[in-house]
């Protein structure tokens, strides 16, 4: 057919096809798969932090429960530090919150020394609290696996709006994934790291949409 001349084919490949690809990608950008919300309205850490120096609101937070035997969870926290914390240290509004019983300060200081030996600790937050406050805070996660000795082997991902994020169907258990196993390097390095990236992309996409809407309103004089 005369329509498909060599000149028109070259024009299509050089200009029109890339434009079509861009439009498809830019349209899909707002329809990407978001990270599921498993629990809404988690209690803010300010409710159990006597110093009121740490908050979940407006931050992307990983929350850990150290419990009465801090040494037993140390290896898991070192995994978290190496595989996740160091990767997101430069991200805005990112933090790891470690909650522990008030009488375990000496053990926690020893833990800080181990983690801080080769790490900038600025976004590690350690919060002491009472047994009742720790249990009440944890219950707001609505997770049916209880704390053992005020400790959990899971790391929990909380978004800026105090919602617990995770997966509706874990590829191993086929159940909801409320927390990420601190003792599994592959789970931290894969699932948790990927899910944090998805969450940040949500905020990035929302930010772009807000700016786009503002620009559109200016154009029409609103």
Protein Blocks (a to p, Z undefined) as FASTA:
>chain_A
ZZlgfklmmmmmmmmmmmmmmmmmmmmmmmcccdddfbghiacfklmmmnlpacfehpac
ddddebjmlmlmmmmmmmmmmmmmmmmmmpghiacdddddfklmmmmmmmmmmmmmmpcf
klgccddddfklmmmmmmmnopabdcehhiafbdcdddfkopacddfbdfklopacfbdc
fklmklmmmmmmmmmmmmmmmmmmmmmmmmmmmmmmmmnoZZ
